[in-house]
Amino acid sequence: MNKINLIPVFAITLVLAVAIMGTLLSSQSHAEGKSLWNLGLDKEANDISKNDFKSWMNRKGFQSFRYLFFERDPKNWRIVPCVNNKDFCLVMEDRKTSSHILKKLNIPVPLSEDLNLVMEFMVEVWPERTDLAKKDKEDAALRIFLTADLDGRNAHIGFAVTRDHEHGQIVASQRKPKEIKYIALPVNTSDEKVWQRLSTPIAASFQKAFGSFEKAEIIAIGLKSDGNNTASDVKVWLRELKIK
């Protein structure tokens, strides 16, 4: 019986193992850097005027928020080149009005500990003093709403860009205090025209607002700016918004 030379076999096996491991690590690295949801403003190639914004919303799967007889239709939002930047920005402008658009995610995003809400924005015009605890004064320059299914119940967080609340402060909505909470983001309010980039942990925010949960997933996202309650003008430039 011929003896099998184990050295070449071992060498081939080692090479294959290294190659497979390299592929797996590369795939994992790519997955970690991939956005699970992206507004995709960096993919825009043309201006979208306020007259055409409704069509853009429809293409993106957004609808205006409706509550009873009120519709928060963005009448002055548009997409134009960012200030001092080649990318395009969503300009969220409200003239003593309130705008709010929503999108139900076709594929829910599982809520994991390493999941973050990433956003880059500039506040050009802030509303008057904001009190998120009072419906008649709850205006905010920008709020990103995430709706999650927490163990079978819907919970909503409005990540709020506001000058009048401490970073991390949780405020219950006057309308539905058990279902809707606001959380104040760590924003720079020293200058009204400074670009800011934030990465906020999502799961930790929901735990802080609603307590512990076993299983959760994000099922919808919303964008809002408003100045209607304090008769304020508001203007925000949003350059990036993603969940990753």
TALINHU-V694190 format. One record per residue. N is the residue number from 1. OMEGA is omega in radians with two decimals (NA if undefined). Layout:
BEGIN
n = <N | N>
omega = <OMEGA | OMEGA>
END
This chain:
BEGIN
n = <1 | 2 | 3 | 4 | 5 | 6 | 7 | 8 | 9 | 10 | 11 | 12 | 13 | 14 | 15 | 16 | 17 | 18 | 19 | 20 | 21 | 22 | 23 | 24 | 25 | 26 | 27 | 28 | 29 | 30 | 31 | 32 | 33 | 34 | 35 | 36 | 37 | 38 | 39 | 40 | 41 | 42 | 43 | 44 | 45 | 46 | 47 | 48 | 49 | 50 | 51 | 52 | 53 | 54 | 55 | 56 | 57 | 58 | 59 | 60 | 61 | 62 | 63 | 64 | 65 | 66 | 67 | 68 | 69 | 70 | 71 | 72 | 73 | 74 | 75 | 76 | 77 | 78 | 79 | 80 | 81 | 82 | 83 | 84 | 85 | 86 | 87 | 88 | 89 | 90 | 91 | 92 | 93 | 94 | 95 | 96 | 97 | 98 | 99 | 100 | 101 | 102 | 103 | 104 | 105 | 106 | 107 | 108 | 109 | 110 | 111 | 112 | 113 | 114 | 115 | 116 | 117 | 118 | 119 | 120 | 121 | 122 | 123 | 124 | 125 | 126 | 127 | 128 | 129 | 130 | 131 | 132 | 133 | 134 | 135 | 136 | 137 | 138 | 139 | 140 | 141 | 142 | 143 | 144 | 145 | 146 | 147 | 148 | 149 | 150 | 151 | 152 | 153 | 154 | 155 | 156 | 157 | 158 | 159 | 160 | 161 | 162 | 163 | 164 | 165 | 166 | 167 | 168 | 169 | 170 | 171 | 172 | 173 | 174 | 175 | 176 | 177 | 178 | 179 | 180 | 181 | 182 | 183 | 184 | 185 | 186 | 187 | 188 | 189 | 190 | 191 | 192 | 193 | 194 | 195 | 196 | 197 | 198 | 199 | 200 | 201 | 202 | 203 | 204 | 205 | 206 | 207 | 208 | 209 | 210 | 211 | 212 | 213 | 214 | 215 | 216 | 217 | 218 | 219 | 220 | 221 | 222 | 223 | 224 | 225 | 226 | 227 | 228 | 229 | 230 | 231 | 232 | 233 | 234 | 235 | 236 | 237 | 238 | 239 | 240 | 241 | 242 | 243 | 244>
omega = <3.13 | 3.09 | 3.12 | 3.10 | -3.04 | -3.07 | 3.11 | 3.13 | 3.13 | -3.13 | -3.14 | 3.13 | -3.14 | 3.13 | 3.13 | -3.14 | 3.12 | -3.14 | 3.13 | -3.14 | 3.12 | 3.11 | -3.14 | 3.14 | 3.11 | 3.13 | 3.14 | 3.13 | 3.14 | -3.13 | -3.11 | -3.10 | -3.06 | 3.08 | 3.08 | 2.98 | -3.07 | 3.08 | 2.98 | 3.11 | 3.12 | 3.12 | -3.13 | -3.09 | -3.09 | 3.04 | 2.99 | -3.09 | 3.11 | 3.11 | -3.12 | -3.01 | 3.13 | 3.11 | 3.09 | 3.10 | -3.13 | 3.12 | -3.12 | 3.14 | 3.12 | 3.01 | 3.07 | 3.10 | 3.12 | 3.08 | -3.06 | -3.11 | -3.07 | 3.05 | -3.08 | -3.07 | -3.14 | -3.08 | -3.08 | 3.08 | -3.12 | 3.10 | -3.09 | 3.07 | -3.14 | 3.09 | 3.11 | -3.13 | -3.11 | -3.13 | 3.08 | -3.14 | 2.94 | 3.09 | -3.14 | -3.08 | 3.09 | -3.11 | -3.07 | -3.13 | 3.12 | 3.13 | -3.07 | 3.11 | -3.04 | 3.07 | 3.02 | -3.09 | 3.11 | 3.10 | 3.13 | -3.12 | 3.11 | -3.08 | 3.13 | -3.06 | -3.09 | -3.12 | -3.08 | 2.95 | -3.09 | -3.12 | 3.06 | -3.00 | 3.02 | 3.06 | 3.11 | 3.12 | 3.11 | 3.02 | 3.03 | -3.06 | -3.06 | 2.97 | -3.06 | -3.14 | -3.10 | -3.05 | -3.08 | 3.12 | -3.00 | 3.13 | 3.09 | -3.12 | -3.09 | 2.99 | 3.02 | -3.13 | 2.98 | 3.06 | -3.12 | 2.96 | -3.14 | 3.12 | 3.07 | 3.08 | 3.14 | 3.08 | -3.06 | 3.01 | 3.00 | 3.10 | -2.88 | 2.99 | -3.04 | 3.12 | -2.90 | 3.11 | -3.14 | 3.12 | 3.09 | -3.14 | 3.10 | 3.13 | 3.12 | 3.08 | 3.11 | -3.08 | -3.14 | -3.00 | -3.13 | -3.06 | -3.06 | 3.09 | 3.02 | 3.03 | -3.08 | -3.14 | -3.13 | -3.04 | 3.05 | -3.11 | -3.10 | -3.12 | -3.08 | -3.06 | 3.12 | 3.10 | -3.13 | 3.11 | -3.10 | 2.99 | -3.00 | 3.11 | -3.03 | -3.09 | 3.14 | 3.12 | 3.12 | 3.12 | 3.14 | -3.08 | -2.98 | -3.12 | -3.06 | 3.10 | -3.11 | -3.07 | -3.11 | 3.05 | 3.12 | -3.07 | -3.14 | 3.11 | -3.13 | 3.10 | -3.10 | 2.90 | -3.11 | 3.08 | -3.02 | -3.04 | 3.14 | 3.13 | -3.08 | 2.91 | -3.12 | 3.09 | -3.12 | 3.03 | 3.13 | -3.09 | -3.09 | 3.05 | -3.13 | 3.00 | -3.09 | NA>
END
